[in-house]
């Protein structure tokens, strides 16, 4: 890598037509138990997990390693039982009582615009470390700060705004994409990436490292490398 930053692994489960949820009040289940076990293994292998503030508000995730054996192995290797937790917010509108901040004994890092640091610190108090990463927030500065804190591998779990932010910044090294066997077909539902946000020269051909059925879903694992599509053809 040309810049000092963690390796970035982007993980997402999607419908066949590219949606990560629908518009119903109940959360759409896209994965299955076998795949959740796989994700748990991936979580156990990384140093930090990142989700956006909207994901914290909508899903209240714990982002912990579930398997007792995987937690034991991490601790035996000198790491916390679960990876550090990272989020991005420009408004600070996250609940300090959310499980992201209260569950597990691991670092909680909140990145925001430089000008919003004081307000976000005031809102969150001691439940997290709040860091300015530019004004507006610069994902490259965020990653450089994580590297300085000893984060070697970052897993980005969502939602669509975070997927789009990291992909358009050109900082994703590996993509784990799980397809669920159905369509959503609702234009109002959230998508894997936001349409209309990629520049014309952003298309790169990725290297397929693995294609694997997991029960009724399929995992596609891509390495994000190589020249732009038009140069590779």
Phi and psi restraints in degrees (value plus and minus 20) as a CYANA .aco file:
   2 UNK   PHI     -98.4   -58.4
   2 UNK   PSI     -43.4    -3.4
   3 UNK   PHI    -135.2   -95.2
   3 UNK   PSI     135.2   175.2
   4 UNK   PHI    -100.6   -60.6
   4 UNK   PSI      84.0   124.0
   5 UNK   PHI    -175.7  -135.7
   5 UNK   PSI     143.2   183.2
   6 UNK   PHI     -88.7   -48.7
   6 UNK   PSI     138.9   178.9
   7 UNK   PHI     -89.0   -49.0
   7 UNK   PSI     115.1   155.1
   8 UNK   PHI    -132.4   -92.4
   8 UNK   PSI     102.2   142.2
   9 UNK   PHI    -133.5   -93.5
   9 UNK   PSI     100.5   140.5
  10 UNK   PHI    -122.0   -82.0
  10 UNK   PSI     105.9   145.9
  11 UNK   PHI    -141.5  -101.5
  11 UNK   PSI     111.5   151.5
  12 UNK   PHI    -172.4  -132.4
  12 UNK   PSI     126.5   166.5
  13 UNK   PHI    -134.1   -94.1
  13 UNK   PSI     115.0   155.0
  14 UNK   PHI    -159.7  -119.7
  14 UNK   PSI     133.5   173.5
  15 UNK   PHI     -90.4   -50.4
  15 UNK   PSI     149.8   189.8
  16 UNK   PHI     -82.9   -42.9
  16 UNK   PSI     -45.0    -5.0
  17 UNK   PHI    -121.6   -81.6
  17 UNK   PSI       0.1    40.1
  18 UNK   PHI      68.2   108.2
  18 UNK   PSI      -1.4    38.6
  19 UNK   PHI    -122.6   -82.6
  19 UNK   PSI     123.1   163.1
  20 UNK   PHI    -123.5   -83.5
  20 UNK   PSI     -19.6    20.4
  21 UNK   PHI    -187.7  -147.7
  21 UNK   PSI     154.6   194.6
  22 UNK   PHI    -137.1   -97.1
  22 UNK   PSI    -184.0  -144.0
  23 UNK   PHI    -123.4   -83.4
  23 UNK   PSI     -13.0    27.0
  24 UNK   PHI     -91.9   -51.9
  24 UNK   PSI     138.7   178.7
  25 UNK   PHI     -89.1   -49.1
  25 UNK   PSI     -55.3   -15.3
  26 UNK   PHI     -99.0   -59.0
  26 UNK   PSI     118.2   158.2
  27 UNK   PHI     -84.4   -44.4
  27 UNK   PSI     115.6   155.6
  28 UNK   PHI     -94.2   -54.2
  28 UNK   PSI     108.4   148.4
  29 UNK   PHI    -109.2   -69.2
  29 UNK   PSI      93.9   133.9
  30 UNK   PHI    -123.9   -83.9
  30 UNK   PSI     -43.5    -3.5
  31 UNK   PHI    -123.6   -83.6
  31 UNK   PSI    -191.0  -151.0
  32 UNK   PHI    -158.8  -118.8
  32 UNK   PSI     155.6   195.6
  33 UNK   PHI     -82.6   -42.6
  33 UNK   PSI     -59.1   -19.1
  34 UNK   PHI     -80.9   -40.9
  34 UNK   PSI     -62.6   -22.6
  35 UNK   PHI     -91.9   -51.9
  35 UNK   PSI     -54.4   -14.4
  36 UNK   PHI     -81.8   -41.8
  36 UNK   PSI     -56.1   -16.1
  37 UNK   PHI     -85.1   -45.1
  37 UNK   PSI     -58.7   -18.7
  38 UNK   PHI     -83.3   -43.3
  38 UNK   PSI     -64.9   -24.9
  39 UNK   PHI     -81.5   -41.5
  39 UNK   PSI     -57.6   -17.6
  40 UNK   PHI     -81.1   -41.1
  40 UNK   PSI     -59.5   -19.5
  41 UNK   PHI     -85.7   -45.7
  41 UNK   PSI     -59.6   -19.6
  42 UNK   PHI     -86.0   -46.0
  42 UNK   PSI     -65.0   -25.0
  43 UNK   PHI     -75.3   -35.3
  43 UNK   PSI     -61.9   -21.9
  44 UNK   PHI     -86.4   -46.4
  44 UNK   PSI     -37.6     2.4
  45 UNK   PHI    -113.9   -73.9
  45 UNK   PSI     -26.8    13.2
  46 UNK   PHI    -128.1   -88.1
  46 UNK   PSI     149.9   189.9
  47 UNK   PHI    -114.9   -74.9
  47 UNK   PSI     -45.2    -5.2
  48 UNK   PHI    -174.8  -134.8
  48 UNK   PSI     131.6   171.6
  49 UNK   PHI    -142.9  -102.9
  49 UNK   PSI     112.9   152.9
  50 UNK   PHI    -137.3   -97.3
  50 UNK   PSI     113.8   153.8
  51 UNK   PHI    -154.0  -114.0
  51 UNK   PSI     137.0   177.0
  52 UNK   PHI     -97.8   -57.8
  52 UNK   PSI     143.3   183.3
  53 UNK   PHI     -81.9   -41.9
  53 UNK   PSI     -53.0   -13.0
  54 UNK   PHI     -84.8   -44.8
  54 UNK   PSI     -53.5   -13.5
  55 UNK   PHI     -88.1   -48.1
  55 UNK   PSI     -58.5   -18.5
  56 UNK   PHI     -82.4   -42.4
  56 UNK   PSI     -63.7   -23.7
  57 UNK   PHI     -86.7   -46.7
  57 UNK   PSI     -60.3   -20.3
  58 UNK   PHI    -101.1   -61.1
  58 UNK   PSI     -59.7   -19.7
  59 UNK   PHI    -134.0   -94.0
  59 UNK   PSI     -34.7     5.3
  60 UNK   PHI      27.7    67.7
  60 UNK   PSI      36.4    76.4
  61 UNK   PHI     -95.3   -55.3
  61 UNK   PSI     130.4   170.4
  62 UNK   PHI    -110.2   -70.2
  62 UNK   PSI     -53.3   -13.3
  63 UNK   PHI      37.8    77.8
  63 UNK   PSI      19.7    59.7
  64 UNK   PHI    -125.0   -85.0
  64 UNK   PSI     132.5   172.5
  65 UNK   PHI     -91.0   -51.0
  65 UNK   PSI     103.8   143.8
  66 UNK   PHI    -102.6   -62.6
  66 UNK   PSI     -56.8   -16.8
  67 UNK   PHI     -91.5   -51.5
  67 UNK   PSI     105.3   145.3
  68 UNK   PHI     -81.9   -41.9
  68 UNK   PSI     -56.5   -16.5
  69 UNK   PHI     -87.8   -47.8
  69 UNK   PSI     -62.3   -22.3
  70 UNK   PHI     -85.8   -45.8
  70 UNK   PSI     -58.2   -18.2
  71 UNK   PHI     -83.2   -43.2
  71 UNK   PSI     -62.1   -22.1
  72 UNK   PHI     -81.1   -41.1
  72 UNK   PSI     -62.5   -22.5
  73 UNK   PHI     -84.1   -44.1
  73 UNK   PSI     -60.2   -20.2
  74 UNK   PHI     -82.8   -42.8
  74 UNK   PSI     -65.6   -25.6
  75 UNK   PHI     -84.5   -44.5
  75 UNK   PSI     -60.9   -20.9
  76 UNK   PHI     -82.7   -42.7
  76 UNK   PSI     -48.4    -8.4
  77 UNK   PHI    -106.0   -66.0
  77 UNK   PSI     -18.3    21.7
  78 UNK   PHI      70.7   110.7
  78 UNK   PSI      -7.1    32.9
  79 UNK   PHI    -126.3   -86.3
  79 UNK   PSI     140.4   180.4
  80 UNK   PHI     -80.9   -40.9
  80 UNK   PSI     138.3   178.3
  81 UNK   PHI     -79.5   -39.5
  81 UNK   PSI     -50.9   -10.9
  82 UNK   PHI    -151.4  -111.4
  82 UNK   PSI     135.7   175.7
  83 UNK   PHI     -84.2   -44.2
  83 UNK   PSI     141.2   181.2
  84 UNK   PHI     -80.5   -40.5
  84 UNK   PSI     134.4   174.4
  85 UNK   PHI    -134.2   -94.2
  85 UNK   PSI     115.6   155.6
  86 UNK   PHI    -149.8  -109.8
  86 UNK   PSI     119.4   159.4
  87 UNK   PHI    -159.1  -119.1
  87 UNK   PSI     146.1   186.1
  88 UNK   PHI    -147.0  -107.0
  88 UNK   PSI     109.7   149.7
  89 UNK   PHI    -165.5  -125.5
  89 UNK   PSI     117.6   157.6
  90 UNK   PHI    -119.3   -79.3
  90 UNK   PSI     -33.9     6.1
  91 UNK   PHI    -130.7   -90.7
  91 UNK   PSI     -41.1    -1.1
  92 UNK   PHI      57.4    97.4
  92 UNK   PSI     -11.4    28.6
  93 UNK   PHI    -102.2   -62.2
  93 UNK   PSI      49.0    89.0
  94 UNK   PHI    -150.1  -110.1
  94 UNK   PSI     126.1   166.1
  95 UNK   PHI    -103.5   -63.5
  95 UNK   PSI      99.8   139.8
  96 UNK   PHI     -83.8   -43.8
  96 UNK   PSI     -32.8     7.2
  97 UNK   PHI    -110.9   -70.9
  97 UNK   PSI     -19.5    20.5
  98 UNK   PHI     -83.3   -43.3
  98 UNK   PSI     133.0   173.0
  99 UNK   PHI     -82.2   -42.2
  99 UNK   PSI     -47.1    -7.1
 100 UNK   PHI     -72.2   -32.2
 100 UNK   PSI     -57.6   -17.6
 101 UNK   PHI    -114.6   -74.6
 101 UNK   PSI     -43.9    -3.9
 102 UNK   PHI    -126.6   -86.6
 102 UNK   PSI     -41.6    -1.6
 103 UNK   PHI    -112.2   -72.2
 103 UNK   PSI     117.4   157.4
 104 UNK   PHI      58.7    98.7
 104 UNK   PSI     140.8   180.8
 105 UNK   PHI    -130.3   -90.3
 105 UNK   PSI      61.5   101.5
 106 UNK   PHI    -170.6  -130.6
 106 UNK   PSI     143.2   183.2
 107 UNK   PHI     -86.6   -46.6
 107 UNK   PSI     122.8   162.8
 108 UNK   PHI    -141.9  -101.9
 108 UNK   PSI      98.6   138.6
 109 UNK   PHI    -137.2   -97.2
 109 UNK   PSI     111.3   151.3
 110 UNK   PHI    -140.6  -100.6
 110 UNK   PSI     100.1   140.1
 111 UNK   PHI    -123.9   -83.9
 111 UNK   PSI     119.2   159.2
 112 UNK   PHI    -169.9  -129.9
 112 UNK   PSI     155.1   195.1
 113 UNK   PHI     -82.5   -42.5
 113 UNK   PSI     127.1   167.1
 114 UNK   PHI     -73.3   -33.3
 114 UNK   PSI     -61.1   -21.1
 115 UNK   PHI     -92.2   -52.2
 115 UNK   PSI     -32.4     7.6
 116 UNK   PHI    -122.6   -82.6
 116 UNK   PSI     -22.0    18.0
 117 UNK   PHI     -77.2   -37.2
 117 UNK   PSI     -68.5   -28.5
 118 UNK   PHI     -81.6   -41.6
 118 UNK   PSI     -63.2   -23.2
 119 UNK   PHI     -86.8   -46.8
 119 UNK   PSI     -60.9   -20.9
 120 UNK   PHI     -88.1   -48.1
 120 UNK   PSI     -60.3   -20.3
 121 UNK   PHI     -81.6   -41.6
 121 UNK   PSI     -60.6   -20.6
 122 UNK   PHI     -83.7   -43.7
 122 UNK   PSI     -57.6   -17.6
 123 UNK   PHI     -92.1   -52.1
 123 UNK   PSI     -60.9   -20.9
 124 UNK   PHI    -111.1   -71.1
 124 UNK   PSI     -41.2    -1.2
 125 UNK   PHI      42.8    82.8
 125 UNK   PSI    -153.4  -113.4
 126 UNK   PHI    -111.7   -71.7
 126 UNK   PSI     -14.9    25.1
 127 UNK   PHI     -98.4   -58.4
 127 UNK   PSI     -32.0     8.0
 128 UNK   PHI    -176.0  -136.0
 128 UNK   PSI     140.4   180.4
 129 UNK   PHI    -113.3   -73.3
 129 UNK   PSI     103.6   143.6
 130 UNK   PHI    -122.9   -82.9
 130 UNK   PSI     108.8   148.8
 131 UNK   PHI    -149.2  -109.2
 131 UNK   PSI     113.4   153.4
 132 UNK   PHI    -100.8   -60.8
 132 UNK   PSI     118.6   158.6
 133 UNK   PHI    -152.2  -112.2
 133 UNK   PSI      22.1    62.1
 134 UNK   PHI      85.9   125.9
 134 UNK   PSI     149.6   189.6
 135 UNK   PHI    -164.8  -124.8
 135 UNK   PSI      71.9   111.9
 136 UNK   PHI     -97.1   -57.1
 136 UNK   PSI     149.3   189.3
 137 UNK   PHI     -76.4   -36.4
 137 UNK   PSI     114.9   154.9
 138 UNK   PHI    -135.1   -95.1
 138 UNK   PSI      97.7   137.7
 139 UNK   PHI     -82.6   -42.6
 139 UNK   PSI     -48.5    -8.5
 140 UNK   PHI     -87.6   -47.6
 140 UNK   PSI     -60.1   -20.1
 141 UNK   PHI     -86.8   -46.8
 141 UNK   PSI     -59.4   -19.4
 142 UNK   PHI     -77.5   -37.5
 142 UNK   PSI     -68.1   -28.1
 143 UNK   PHI     -87.5   -47.5
 143 UNK   PSI     -58.0   -18.0
 144 UNK   PHI     -83.1   -43.1
 144 UNK   PSI     -58.8   -18.8
 145 UNK   PHI     -85.5   -45.5
 145 UNK   PSI     -62.3   -22.3
 146 UNK   PHI     -80.5   -40.5
 146 UNK   PSI     -62.8   -22.8
 147 UNK   PHI     -79.5   -39.5
 147 UNK   PSI     -60.3   -20.3
 148 UNK   PHI     -86.1   -46.1
 148 UNK   PSI     -40.0     0.0
 149 UNK   PHI    -114.8   -74.8
 149 UNK   PSI     -10.4    29.6
 150 UNK   PHI      67.3   107.3
 150 UNK   PSI      -7.3    32.7
 151 UNK   PHI    -102.7   -62.7
 151 UNK   PSI      94.8   134.8
 152 UNK   PHI    -114.8   -74.8
 152 UNK   PSI     -50.2   -10.2
 153 UNK   PHI    -156.6  -116.6
 153 UNK   PSI     107.8   147.8
 154 UNK   PHI    -134.5   -94.5
 154 UNK   PSI     110.2   150.2
 155 UNK   PHI    -124.9   -84.9
 155 UNK   PSI      98.2   138.2
 156 UNK   PHI    -117.6   -77.6
 156 UNK   PSI      95.1   135.1
 157 UNK   PHI    -122.8   -82.8
 157 UNK   PSI     -26.7    13.3
 158 UNK   PHI     114.7   154.7
 158 UNK   PSI    -195.3  -155.3
 159 UNK   PHI    -106.6   -66.6
 159 UNK   PSI    -169.1  -129.1
 160 UNK   PHI     -77.8   -37.8
 160 UNK   PSI     -56.7   -16.7
 161 UNK   PHI     -84.6   -44.6
 161 UNK   PSI     -58.6   -18.6
 162 UNK   PHI     -92.7   -52.7
 162 UNK   PSI     -61.1   -21.1
 163 UNK   PHI     -76.0   -36.0
 163 UNK   PSI     -66.8   -26.8
 164 UNK   PHI     -85.5   -45.5
 164 UNK   PSI     -63.1   -23.1
 165 UNK   PHI     -77.7   -37.7
 165 UNK   PSI     -68.1   -28.1
 166 UNK   PHI     -95.2   -55.2
 166 UNK   PSI     -57.2   -17.2
 167 UNK   PHI     -88.4   -48.4
 167 UNK   PSI     -63.5   -23.5
 168 UNK   PHI     -90.8   -50.8
 168 UNK   PSI     -43.4    -3.4
 169 UNK   PHI     -98.6   -58.6
 169 UNK   PSI     -29.3    10.7
 170 UNK   PHI      51.1    91.1
 170 UNK   PSI      12.8    52.8
 171 UNK   PHI    -135.8   -95.8
 171 UNK   PSI     -12.4    27.6
 172 UNK   PHI    -107.0   -67.0
 172 UNK   PSI     110.0   150.0
 173 UNK   PHI    -120.4   -80.4
 173 UNK   PSI     -49.5    -9.5
 174 UNK   PHI    -166.6  -126.6
 174 UNK   PSI     121.0   161.0
 175 UNK   PHI    -144.4  -104.4
 175 UNK   PSI     104.0   144.0
 176 UNK   PHI    -127.7   -87.7
 176 UNK   PSI      89.0   129.0
 177 UNK   PHI    -136.7   -96.7
 177 UNK   PSI      97.1   137.1
 178 UNK   PHI    -126.4   -86.4
 178 UNK   PSI     105.5   145.5
 179 UNK   PHI    -121.2   -81.2
 179 UNK   PSI     106.8   146.8
 180 UNK   PHI    -108.4   -68.4
 180 UNK   PSI     128.9   168.9
 181 UNK   PHI    -104.4   -64.4
 181 UNK   PSI      34.1    74.1
 182 UNK   PHI    -180.2  -140.2
 182 UNK   PSI     149.3   189.3
 183 UNK   PHI    -129.2   -89.2
 183 UNK   PSI     131.9   171.9
 184 UNK   PHI    -120.9   -80.9
 184 UNK   PSI     -71.5   -31.5
 185 UNK   PHI      45.2    85.2
 185 UNK   PSI       9.6    49.6
 186 UNK   PHI    -140.1  -100.1
 186 UNK   PSI      92.4   132.4
 187 UNK   PHI     -83.2   -43.2
 187 UNK   PSI     -38.9     1.1
 188 UNK   PHI    -108.5   -68.5
 188 UNK   PSI     -28.5    11.5
 189 UNK   PHI     -99.1   -59.1
 189 UNK   PSI     134.3   174.3
 190 UNK   PHI     -91.6   -51.6
 190 UNK   PSI     120.4   160.4
 191 UNK   PHI    -124.5   -84.5
 191 UNK   PSI     143.8   183.8
 192 UNK   PHI     -76.5   -36.5
 192 UNK   PSI     -72.0   -32.0
 193 UNK   PHI    -146.9  -106.9
 193 UNK   PSI     131.9   171.9
 194 UNK   PHI     -97.7   -57.7
 194 UNK   PSI     106.4   146.4
 195 UNK   PHI     -87.2   -47.2
 195 UNK   PSI     131.0   171.0
 196 UNK   PHI      58.4    98.4
 196 UNK   PSI      -9.4    30.6
 197 UNK   PHI    -127.6   -87.6
 197 UNK   PSI     -27.7    12.3
 198 UNK   PHI    -114.6   -74.6
 198 UNK   PSI     111.0   151.0
 199 UNK   PHI     -86.2   -46.2
 199 UNK   PSI     141.0   181.0
 200 UNK   PHI     -79.9   -39.9
 200 UNK   PSI     -49.9    -9.9
 201 UNK   PHI    -118.9   -78.9
 201 UNK   PSI      -1.4    38.6
 202 UNK   PHI    -108.8   -68.8
 202 UNK   PSI     -30.7     9.3
 203 UNK   PHI     -91.6   -51.6
 203 UNK   PSI     102.7   142.7
 204 UNK   PHI    -146.6  -106.6
 204 UNK   PSI     122.4   162.4
 205 UNK   PHI     -99.4   -59.4
 205 UNK   PSI     108.1   148.1
 206 UNK   PHI    -116.2   -76.2
 206 UNK   PSI     140.7   180.7
 207 UNK   PHI    -118.1   -78.1
 207 UNK   PSI     100.9   140.9
 208 UNK   PHI     -95.3   -55.3
 208 UNK   PSI      93.8   133.8
 209 UNK   PHI    -114.8   -74.8
 209 UNK   PSI     -44.6    -4.6
 210 UNK   PHI    -182.5  -142.5
 210 UNK   PSI     121.2   161.2
 211 UNK   PHI    -153.8  -113.8
 211 UNK   PSI      98.6   138.6
 212 UNK   PHI    -163.7  -123.7
 212 UNK   PSI     105.9   145.9
 213 UNK   PHI     -92.6   -52.6
 213 UNK   PSI     117.4   157.4
 214 UNK   PHI    -149.4  -109.4
 214 UNK   PSI      73.7   113.7
 215 UNK   PHI      42.4    82.4
 215 UNK   PSI    -144.6  -104.6
 216 UNK   PHI    -116.5   -76.5
 216 UNK   PSI     -12.2    27.8
 217 UNK   PHI    -133.7   -93.7
 217 UNK   PSI     146.8   186.8
 218 UNK   PHI    -146.1  -106.1
 218 UNK   PSI     111.6   151.6
 219 UNK   PHI    -117.5   -77.5
 219 UNK   PSI     106.9   146.9
 220 UNK   PHI    -133.2   -93.2
 220 UNK   PSI     101.3   141.3
 221 UNK   PHI    -132.6   -92.6
 221 UNK   PSI      96.8   136.8
 222 UNK   PHI    -134.1   -94.1
 222 UNK   PSI     124.4   164.4
 223 UNK   PHI    -118.3   -78.3
 223 UNK   PSI     105.9   145.9
 224 UNK   PHI    -111.0   -71.0
 224 UNK   PSI      75.5   115.5
 225 UNK   PHI    -174.8  -134.8
 225 UNK   PSI     153.2   193.2
 226 UNK   PHI      77.8   117.8
 226 UNK   PSI     153.3   193.3
 227 UNK   PHI     -98.5   -58.5
 227 UNK   PSI     146.9   186.9
 228 UNK   PHI     -75.4   -35.4
 228 UNK   PSI     133.2   173.2
 229 UNK   PHI     -73.6   -33.6
 229 UNK   PSI     -64.7   -24.7
 230 UNK   PHI     -85.6   -45.6
 230 UNK   PSI     -46.6    -6.6
 231 UNK   PHI    -102.6   -62.6
 231 UNK   PSI     -41.9    -1.9
 232 UNK   PHI    -107.2   -67.2
 232 UNK   PSI     -39.6     0.4
